[in-house]
C-alpha cells in the first residue's frame, strides 16, 4: 500500500520577499524546502514523495534534491497559480501512475519545515480508521470570529477554546476520497479553497476528518517576521548549527571589538 | 483621564515548569514579566500600571520592579486561583481608588512579553469610539472547530479564514463597561471565562468589541516548547543580547574544541 507525501513548494510567497522565494531560504544552513522533504524522506512508513514546484524554483529545487540524494522523490511536477492547482497537479500524476484508490496521500506545505515525525505517523495511523485526517494544533489563544461593523472589524462570536484548532499540515486522505472531493468541488463555480481539508468538509460533509496532534513549532513560514521564530526553532533542533552560528558570530564580535579598539574596519 | 495597564502575573504555569515560574524566566537577560511591564512603562499614553501576582512570585516581582525603577507601577496586588480572580482583584483596587467609569483599562497577560507599542496605542485609540477592544491577530492558519466523534476529535466546521482571529492582549475596556460585564457574569453560576473579552461578548452582547491589530510575535508563553520561539524573537529585538550570547557561546565552543584536542575538560 503506497504512502505518498506531496510536498507543495509552488507558492510565490507574495507576503514574503519577492526576490527571495521563501521555500529556498536557509534555516540553520538548510533550505526550508529541504527540511520539509527530509521529514518524509526520514519516515520509514512513507514510500514515495512528490514535490510540486513553480517555474522559478524548479531548477534549484531539482538540484537540491539531487545533491541531498533524497531517494524517495519520484517526481518534481509544476504546480499552478493557486494552492489547489498544485494539489490537483499532484493528484493527476498519481492517477496517471495508477495508484490504488485506498493509497494514503499526505499533502504538506513545503514551508512548514518543522513537522514532527509523530504527526506524520499520526496521519498514517488515522487513515486506518478514517478516510481523511489533518494535523492541527489546539489553539492556546482564544479564537475570535469577527464581523464587519462599518469600516471596523469587531468580535462576532467566540467559540469554546477547547474546540478551536489551528489547521496545519500534512493533511491526509485515502486517494479515492480526496479525488472525489475535488471532482465535486470543480463542478462548483464558487470553489476557492485555501486548504485540502476544507474541500472534504465542504463537498463530502458526511466524511469525518480526524484531528491529528500537531505542534506549536509546525508553523507555516509566511512573512519575513516569521524568520526569527523559525531560526529559534531551527537552533533548538540542531545543536551543531548553534555551534556553527556561534563561531560565525564570534568572528563578527571580534571584528567589531577590534574595530572599536583600533578605530578602523579591521576584519570586515 | 487615566489610562491604566493591568499586568496579570499571577499564573502558576502548570503547563510550564512547576519549579520555575514562567513569568520570572529570563529571555535575552530580562525576566518575562519585566518585558511585559516595560511595554507599558515605555508608552507615554499609559499613566498607571498595576501588577497582579501570586504568593510565590510576589517578593521577586516586587524586587524586580524596585531594581528596574518602573515609575508607573502603583500597586502589586495578590490575584486569585483563576485568571478571572486576578482581573477582579485589579478592578476592585481601581474601584477603591475611585477612578472614573470612563477611564481606560488595558488588561495584559504578563507572559506576553513582546506586545508592540502600536497595539497598545491601537487599544487606547479604539476606546475613543468603542467601550471594549482587544488585540487580535488574523490567523494565518485555517481555524477548525472540532466536535467529538466517540473517542476522537473530528472537524465540525471551518469558519472563513478572513474572519478568524487569535485573541491576544491587551484587552481594553472603559472601566465602567468591564465592571458591569463582570457584575452580570458573577450572577451566573456557569461563569468560567478564560478571557476578559469573552465576559463582555457573553454578558453585554450589544457592546461591540473592536479588533486591534496584533502581531505573530505577541505570543503567550505557555509551555517550555515556546521558549526557543521566544528566544528567537528576543534575539531579533535586541542586537546587544545577540552579541552577549555569541560571546558566551564562543567560550563554550573554545572549551569544547580544547577539550577535544587535549582530551580533558579544559575551561569547564
HADDOCK unambig.tbl for C-alpha pairs under 7 A between the chains (distance, minus, plus):
assign (segid A and resid 141 and name CA) (segid B and resid 166 and name CA) 5.65 0.50 0.50
assign (segid A and resid 141 and name CA) (segid B and resid 167 and name CA) 5.76 0.50 0.50
assign (segid A and resid 141 and name CA) (segid B and resid 168 and name CA) 6.75 0.50 0.50
assign (segid A and resid 142 and name CA) (segid B and resid 166 and name CA) 5.95 0.50 0.50
assign (segid A and resid 142 and name CA) (segid B and resid 167 and name CA) 5.24 0.50 0.50
assign (segid A and resid 143 and name CA) (segid B and resid 164 and name CA) 6.76 0.50 0.50
assign (segid A and resid 143 and name CA) (segid B and resid 165 and name CA) 5.72 0.50 0.50
assign (segid A and resid 143 and name CA) (segid B and resid 166 and name CA) 4.72 0.50 0.50
assign (segid A and resid 143 and name CA) (segid B and resid 167 and name CA) 5.80 0.50 0.50
assign (segid A and resid 144 and name CA) (segid B and resid 164 and name CA) 5.95 0.50 0.50
assign (segid A and resid 144 and name CA) (segid B and resid 165 and name CA) 5.08 0.50 0.50
assign (segid A and resid 144 and name CA) (segid B and resid 166 and name CA) 6.10 0.50 0.50
assign (segid A and resid 144 and name CA) (segid B and resid 167 and name CA) 6.23 0.50 0.50
assign (segid A and resid 145 and name CA) (segid B and resid 163 and name CA) 5.35 0.50 0.50
assign (segid A and resid 145 and name CA) (segid B and resid 164 and name CA) 4.88 0.50 0.50
assign (segid A and resid 145 and name CA) (segid B and resid 165 and name CA) 6.29 0.50 0.50
assign (segid A and resid 146 and name CA) (segid B and resid 163 and name CA) 4.95 0.50 0.50
assign (segid A and resid 146 and name CA) (segid B and resid 164 and name CA) 6.48 0.50 0.50
assign (segid A and resid 147 and name CA) (segid B and resid 163 and name CA) 6.78 0.50 0.50
assign (segid A and resid 153 and name CA) (segid B and resid 210 and name CA) 6.19 0.50 0.50
assign (segid A and resid 153 and name CA) (segid B and resid 211 and name CA) 5.67 0.50 0.50
assign (segid A and resid 154 and name CA) (segid B and resid 208 and name CA) 6.16 0.50 0.50
assign (segid A and resid 154 and name CA) (segid B and resid 209 and name CA) 5.24 0.50 0.50
assign (segid A and resid 154 and name CA) (segid B and resid 210 and name CA) 4.36 0.50 0.50
assign (segid A and resid 154 and name CA) (segid B and resid 211 and name CA) 5.31 0.50 0.50
assign (segid A and resid 155 and name CA) (segid B and resid 208 and name CA) 6.83 0.50 0.50
assign (segid A and resid 155 and name CA) (segid B and resid 209 and name CA) 5.46 0.50 0.50
assign (segid A and resid 155 and name CA) (segid B and resid 210 and name CA) 6.56 0.50 0.50
assign (segid A and resid 155 and name CA) (segid B and resid 211 and name CA) 6.87 0.50 0.50
assign (segid A and resid 158 and name CA) (segid B and resid 198 and name CA) 6.92 0.50 0.50
assign (segid A and resid 163 and name CA) (segid B and resid 145 and name CA) 5.33 0.50 0.50
assign (segid A and resid 163 and name CA) (segid B and resid 146 and name CA) 4.94 0.50 0.50
assign (segid A and resid 163 and name CA) (segid B and resid 147 and name CA) 6.75 0.50 0.50
assign (segid A and resid 164 and name CA) (segid B and resid 143 and name CA) 6.75 0.50 0.50
assign (segid A and resid 164 and name CA) (segid B and resid 144 and name CA) 5.93 0.50 0.50
assign (segid A and resid 164 and name CA) (segid B and resid 145 and name CA) 4.86 0.50 0.50
assign (segid A and resid 164 and name CA) (segid B and resid 146 and name CA) 6.46 0.50 0.50
assign (segid A and resid 165 and name CA) (segid B and resid 143 and name CA) 5.72 0.50 0.50
assign (segid A and resid 165 and name CA) (segid B and resid 144 and name CA) 5.08 0.50 0.50
assign (segid A and resid 165 and name CA) (segid B and resid 145 and name CA) 6.29 0.50 0.50
assign (segid A and resid 166 and name CA) (segid B and resid 141 and name CA) 5.66 0.50 0.50
assign (segid A and resid 166 and name CA) (segid B and resid 142 and name CA) 5.95 0.50 0.50
assign (segid A and resid 166 and name CA) (segid B and resid 143 and name CA) 4.72 0.50 0.50
assign (segid A and resid 166 and name CA) (segid B and resid 144 and name CA) 6.09 0.50 0.50
assign (segid A and resid 167 and name CA) (segid B and resid 141 and name CA) 5.77 0.50 0.50
assign (segid A and resid 167 and name CA) (segid B and resid 142 and name CA) 5.24 0.50 0.50
assign (segid A and resid 167 and name CA) (segid B and resid 143 and name CA) 5.81 0.50 0.50
assign (segid A and resid 167 and name CA) (segid B and resid 144 and name CA) 6.22 0.50 0.50
assign (segid A and resid 168 and name CA) (segid B and resid 141 and name CA) 6.78 0.50 0.50
assign (segid A and resid 198 and name CA) (segid B and resid 158 and name CA) 6.94 0.50 0.50
assign (segid A and resid 208 and name CA) (segid B and resid 154 and name CA) 6.16 0.50 0.50
assign (segid A and resid 208 and name CA) (segid B and resid 155 and name CA) 6.83 0.50 0.50
assign (segid A and resid 209 and name CA) (segid B and resid 154 and name CA) 5.24 0.50 0.50
assign (segid A and resid 209 and name CA) (segid B and resid 155 and name CA) 5.46 0.50 0.50
assign (segid A and resid 210 and name CA) (segid B and resid 153 and name CA) 6.18 0.50 0.50
assign (segid A and resid 210 and name CA) (segid B and resid 154 and name CA) 4.36 0.50 0.50
assign (segid A and resid 210 and name CA) (segid B and resid 155 and name CA) 6.55 0.50 0.50
assign (segid A and resid 211 and name CA) (segid B and resid 153 and name CA) 5.65 0.50 0.50
assign (segid A and resid 211 and name CA) (segid B and resid 154 and name CA) 5.32 0.50 0.50
assign (segid A and resid 211 and name CA) (segid B and resid 155 and name CA) 6.86 0.50 0.50
assign (segid A and resid 228 and name CA) (segid B and resid 232 and name CA) 4.99 0.50 0.50
assign (segid A and resid 228 and name CA) (segid B and resid 233 and name CA) 5.60 0.50 0.50
assign (segid A and resid 228 and name CA) (segid B and resid 236 and name CA) 6.18 0.50 0.50
assign (segid A and resid 229 and name CA) (segid B and resid 229 and name CA) 4.78 0.50 0.50
assign (segid A and resid 229 and name CA) (segid B and resid 232 and name CA) 5.10 0.50 0.50
assign (segid A and resid 229 and name CA) (segid B and resid 233 and name CA) 5.92 0.50 0.50
assign (segid A and resid 231 and name CA) (segid B and resid 232 and name CA) 6.32 0.50 0.50
assign (segid A and resid 232 and name CA) (segid B and resid 228 and name CA) 4.98 0.50 0.50
assign (segid A and resid 232 and name CA) (segid B and resid 229 and name CA) 5.12 0.50 0.50
assign (segid A and resid 232 and name CA) (segid B and resid 231 and name CA) 6.30 0.50 0.50
assign (segid A and resid 232 and name CA) (segid B and resid 232 and name CA) 4.23 0.50 0.50
assign (segid A and resid 233 and name CA) (segid B and resid 228 and name CA) 5.58 0.50 0.50
assign (segid A and resid 233 and name CA) (segid B and resid 229 and name CA) 5.93 0.50 0.50
assign (segid A and resid 236 and name CA) (segid B and resid 228 and name CA) 6.20 0.50 0.50
assign (segid A and resid 243 and name CA) (segid B and resid 253 and name CA) 6.53 0.50 0.50
assign (segid A and resid 246 and name CA) (segid B and resid 246 and name CA) 5.38 0.50 0.50
assign (segid A and resid 246 and name CA) (segid B and resid 249 and name CA) 5.75 0.50 0.50
assign (segid A and resid 246 and name CA) (segid B and resid 250 and name CA) 5.95 0.50 0.50
assign (segid A and resid 247 and name CA) (segid B and resid 250 and name CA) 6.33 0.50 0.50
assign (segid A and resid 249 and name CA) (segid B and resid 246 and name CA) 5.79 0.50 0.50
assign (segid A and resid 250 and name CA) (segid B and resid 246 and name CA) 5.96 0.50 0.50
assign (segid A and resid 250 and name CA) (segid B and resid 247 and name CA) 6.32 0.50 0.50
assign (segid A and resid 250 and name CA) (segid B and resid 250 and name CA) 5.85 0.50 0.50
assign (segid A and resid 253 and name CA) (segid B and resid 243 and name CA) 6.54 0.50 0.50
